[in-house]
Amino acid sequence: MKKLMSLILILMMVLCALPVMAEGPYQVGICQLAPHPALDAATNGFMDVLKEELGEENVVFDLQNAAGEANTCAQIVNTFVNNEVDLIMANATAALQASYAGTSDIPVLGTSITEYGVALDVELVNGCVGGNVSGTSDLAPLDQQADMILTLFPEAKKIGIIYCSAEPNSIYQVETVKAYLEGKGLEATLYPFADSNDAAAVTQTACDNSDVIYVPTDNVVAANTGIIDNICQPAGIPVIAGEAGICSGCGVATLSIDYYELGRVTGMMAVKVLKGEANISEMPIEYYPNPVAMYNPVICDALGVTVPADYVALDVE
């Protein structure tokens, strides 16, 4: 009898040491900052993985789009918290910031975030945010993006860098690219705009004083690619973009990631969290491993730009 009781106690201790498996159906809140092809693709990749891994009948999504308004992100997150969802997926920086401020209990996974330390004003430890937050980054190697300027436009001397000053991740990107270009002997000038209202005026100033324009991965820029293209293309000023969606609207080339696949990586992280197979506080930020050099054939043709043979053509109309 004593041996039997000992075995039972050992078995109980082993079982208690295993991760607790949450029971479905899982309630997942998705806060997406704005409608945009890159963000949409990340959301779709995320949802597809959860449906594949957990079963469509075993996961319920509450997909909310903030239409570009940071304050709306906060309202969406508050609703998720009140509804006691099992996990929040925050798509883009403002959505992540709202989630980080809105709950310290519900697991939060970000995606389409450039730099988590900058976005949340925290110091990552071993690649981890800690607490209830982790996720994936959409940061392509910035030095390689800047090298595109040197490769495609070797005669360029003045590089204008357009970005929204309200986006912390954009500031990180443009300062990194500026320092890199200046280290290569080029003149790099920052042209920030506060919001969509002054995007045209700032773009015109940058265009008048630059040989090439660089724009980072920036949600406000993404919403204003038509304005940028309508000014830069007639002036014959090429644009190097931080990601494929922006490049489709106004760029000649980009070194970009696949946002759908990035969403799938985020989804696999979510599956582990929901099943109790991983502790989110110990999950390092994950990065897309294989950025691809892409070009916009329409704008390249219009400007007479020839790209290397290994660049992939974007599907643009």
C-alpha positions in Angstrom: 0.0 0.0 0.0 2.8 2.4 0.9 4.5 1.7 -2.5 1.2 2.3 -4.3 0.7 5.6 -2.5 4.3 6.7 -3.3 3.7 5.9 -7.0 0.4 7.9 -7.0 2.2 10.9 -5.3 5.0 10.8 -7.9 2.5 10.6 -10.7 0.6 13.6 -9.3 3.8 15.6 -9.1 4.7 14.9 -12.7 1.2 15.9 -13.9 1.4 19.1 -11.9 4.7 20.0 -13.6 3.2 19.8 -17.1 1.8 22.9 -18.8 -1.9 23.5 -18.2 -3.8 22.9 -21.3 -6.4 25.6 -21.9 -9.8 24.4 -23.1 -11.5 25.6 -26.3 -13.3 27.1 -28.0 -10.5 29.7 -27.7 -11.6 33.4 -27.8 -9.1 35.4 -29.8 -9.3 39.2 -30.2 -7.5 40.7 -33.2 -6.9 44.5 -33.2 -5.6 45.7 -36.5 -4.6 49.3 -36.8 -5.8 50.0 -40.4 -6.9 48.3 -43.6 -3.7 47.8 -45.6 -2.5 44.9 -47.8 0.5 44.0 -45.6 -1.5 44.2 -42.3 -4.4 42.3 -43.9 -2.0 39.5 -45.1 -0.5 39.2 -41.6 -4.0 38.9 -40.1 -5.0 36.3 -42.6 -1.9 34.2 -42.0 -2.4 34.3 -38.3 -6.1 33.2 -38.5 -5.3 30.5 -41.0 -2.8 28.8 -38.7 -5.1 28.9 -35.7 -7.9 27.3 -37.7 -5.5 24.7 -39.1 -3.9 23.8 -35.8 -6.9 24.2 -33.4 -9.8 23.4 -35.7 -12.2 26.0 -37.1 -14.9 25.0 -34.7 -12.5 25.4 -31.8 -11.4 29.1 -32.2 -13.6 32.2 -32.3 -12.1 35.4 -33.7 -13.2 38.9 -32.8 -11.5 40.8 -35.7 -11.6 44.6 -35.2 -10.1 47.3 -37.4 -9.2 50.7 -35.9 -9.2 52.5 -39.3 -5.9 54.1 -38.5 -7.0 55.6 -35.2 -4.8 54.9 -32.1 -7.6 55.9 -29.8 -9.9 53.3 -31.4 -7.2 50.7 -30.7 -7.5 51.4 -27.0 -11.3 51.1 -27.2 -11.0 47.8 -29.0 -8.6 46.4 -26.5 -10.8 47.5 -23.6 -13.6 45.5 -25.2 -11.4 42.4 -25.5 -10.4 42.8 -21.8 -14.0 43.1 -20.7 -14.9 40.1 -22.8 -12.1 38.1 -21.2 -10.6 36.8 -24.4 -8.0 34.1 -24.2 -5.4 36.0 -26.3 -5.0 39.3 -28.2 -3.2 39.6 -31.5 -2.1 43.2 -32.0 -1.4 44.1 -35.7 0.9 47.2 -36.0 2.5 49.4 -33.4 -0.5 51.4 -32.1 -2.4 48.2 -31.6 0.5 46.7 -29.6 0.9 49.9 -27.5 -2.9 49.9 -26.7 -2.8 46.2 -25.8 0.3 46.6 -23.6 -1.4 49.5 -21.8 -4.7 47.8 -21.6 -3.9 44.4 -19.9 -1.1 42.8 -18.0 -2.9 39.5 -17.7 -4.2 38.4 -21.2 -1.4 37.1 -23.5 -0.6 39.7 -26.2 1.2 38.7 -29.5 2.2 41.6 -31.8 2.9 41.4 -35.5 3.9 43.9 -38.1 6.0 45.6 -35.4 9.4 46.9 -36.4 11.2 47.1 -33.0 9.4 46.1 -29.8 11.8 47.9 -27.4 11.2 51.2 -29.2 7.5 50.7 -29.6 7.0 49.9 -25.9 9.9 51.9 -24.4 11.3 48.8 -22.7 14.6 47.0 -22.8 14.4 43.5 -24.2 16.2 40.7 -22.2 17.5 37.8 -24.3 15.1 39.0 -27.1 12.1 38.9 -24.8 9.7 41.7 -23.9 8.7 39.7 -20.8 5.4 39.9 -18.9 2.4 39.0 -21.1 3.8 40.3 -24.5 5.7 38.7 -27.4 5.3 38.5 -31.1 7.0 38.9 -34.5 8.9 41.7 -36.1 8.6 42.9 -39.7 12.0 44.5 -39.8 14.0 43.7 -42.9 17.8 44.4 -42.7 18.0 48.1 -42.9 21.5 48.2 -44.2 20.5 46.0 -47.1 17.6 48.2 -47.9 19.9 51.2 -47.9 22.4 49.3 -50.1 19.6 49.1 -52.8 20.1 52.9 -53.3 23.8 52.4 -53.9 23.2 49.5 -56.2 20.4 51.0 -58.3 21.4 54.6 -58.2 25.2 54.8 -57.9 25.3 58.4 -59.1 22.9 59.6 -56.3 24.4 62.1 -53.8 21.3 63.4 -51.9 18.9 61.0 -50.3 15.6 62.3 -48.8 14.0 60.2 -46.1 10.2 60.7 -45.7 8.4 59.3 -42.7 5.7 60.1 -40.1 7.1 61.6 -36.9 4.2 60.1 -34.9 5.5 56.5 -35.4 8.3 55.5 -33.0 9.3 52.6 -35.2 9.7 54.9 -38.2 12.0 57.1 -36.2 14.2 54.1 -35.4 14.3 53.0 -39.0 15.1 56.4 -40.6 17.8 57.2 -38.0 19.5 53.8 -38.7 19.3 54.3 -42.5 20.5 57.9 -42.3 23.6 56.9 -40.3 24.3 54.0 -42.7 24.0 56.2 -45.8 26.2 59.0 -44.3 28.8 56.3 -43.5 28.8 55.6 -47.2 29.5 59.2 -48.0 26.0 60.2 -49.1 24.0 63.2 -47.9 20.9 62.0 -46.1 18.2 64.4 -45.0 15.1 63.6 -42.8 11.7 64.9 -44.0 9.2 64.1 -41.2 5.5 64.9 -41.5 3.1 64.9 -38.6 0.1 63.3 -40.3 -1.6 62.9 -43.7 -2.5 66.6 -43.8 1.1 67.7 -44.5 2.3 64.6 -46.4 2.1 66.3 -49.8 4.0 69.5 -48.7 6.8 67.5 -47.1 7.0 65.1 -50.0 7.3 68.0 -52.4 10.1 69.6 -50.4 12.0 66.3 -50.2 11.5 65.7 -53.9 12.8 69.2 -54.8 16.0 68.5 -52.8 16.8 64.8 -53.4 18.1 62.5 -56.0 16.4 59.5 -54.4 13.7 59.1 -51.7 13.7 56.4 -49.0 10.5 55.7 -47.1 10.5 53.2 -44.2 7.9 50.7 -43.1 5.4 53.2 -41.9 1.6 52.9 -41.6 0.9 56.6 -42.3 3.1 56.5 -45.4 1.3 53.3 -46.5 -2.0 55.3 -46.4 -0.5 58.1 -48.5 1.4 56.3 -51.2 -0.8 57.9 -53.9 0.3 61.3 -52.8 4.0 60.4 -52.7 3.8 58.7 -56.2 1.9 61.7 -57.7 4.7 64.0 -56.7 7.8 61.8 -57.1 7.1 60.0 -60.3 6.4 63.1 -62.5 9.5 64.6 -61.1 11.6 61.6 -62.0 12.6 60.9 -58.4 12.7 57.2 -57.6 11.5 55.9 -54.2 13.0 52.9 -52.3 10.4 51.5 -49.9 10.6 49.7 -46.6 8.0 47.0 -47.6 6.2 45.6 -50.5 2.8 47.2 -49.9 4.3 50.7 -49.9 6.5 49.8 -52.9 3.4 48.8 -54.9 2.0 52.2 -54.4 5.0 54.5 -54.9 8.3 52.7 -55.0 10.7 51.3 -57.5 12.2 48.6 -55.2 12.2 47.2 -51.7 13.7 44.5 -49.6 10.6 43.2 -48.0 9.1 40.3 -46.1 6.1 38.1 -46.7 3.5 39.4 -44.3 1.2 36.4 -44.7 4.1 34.1 -43.6 4.9 36.5 -40.8 1.3 36.2 -39.6 1.6 32.4 -39.8 4.7 32.6 -37.5 2.7 34.7 -35.1 -0.1 32.2 -35.3 2.2 29.3 -34.3 3.3 31.3 -31.3 -0.4 31.8 -30.4 -1.1 28.0 -30.7 1.7 27.3 -28.2 0.4 29.9 -25.8 -3.2 28.8 -26.0 -2.4 25.2 -25.5 -0.2 25.9 -22.5 2.9 24.7 -24.4 4.9 27.9 -23.9 5.2 30.7 -21.4 4.8 34.0 -23.3 7.1 35.9 -21.0 9.9 33.6 -22.1 9.2 33.7 -25.9 11.7 35.8 -27.8 10.6 38.1 -30.6 10.7 36.2 -33.9 11.9 37.6 -37.2 11.1 36.6 -40.8 14.3 34.9 -42.0 14.2 35.4 -45.8 13.5 39.0 -47.0 13.2 39.3 -50.7 14.3 42.0 -53.1 11.3 43.1 -55.1 10.6 45.8 -57.7 7.6 47.7 -59.1 7.6 47.0 -62.9 5.2 49.8 -63.7 7.1 52.6 -61.9 10.5 51.2 -63.0 9.3 51.3 -66.6 8.1 54.8 -66.2 11.4 56.0 -64.7 13.6 53.9 -66.9 15.0 52.0 -63.9 16.7 48.6 -64.5 16.9 46.2 -61.6 19.1 43.1 -61.1 17.8 39.8 -62.6 17.2 38.3 -59.2 14.7 40.9 -58.1 11.1 39.6 -57.9 8.4 41.6 -59.7 5.5 42.9 -57.6 2.0 42.1 -58.9 0.8 45.7 -59.5 -1.9 47.0 -61.9 
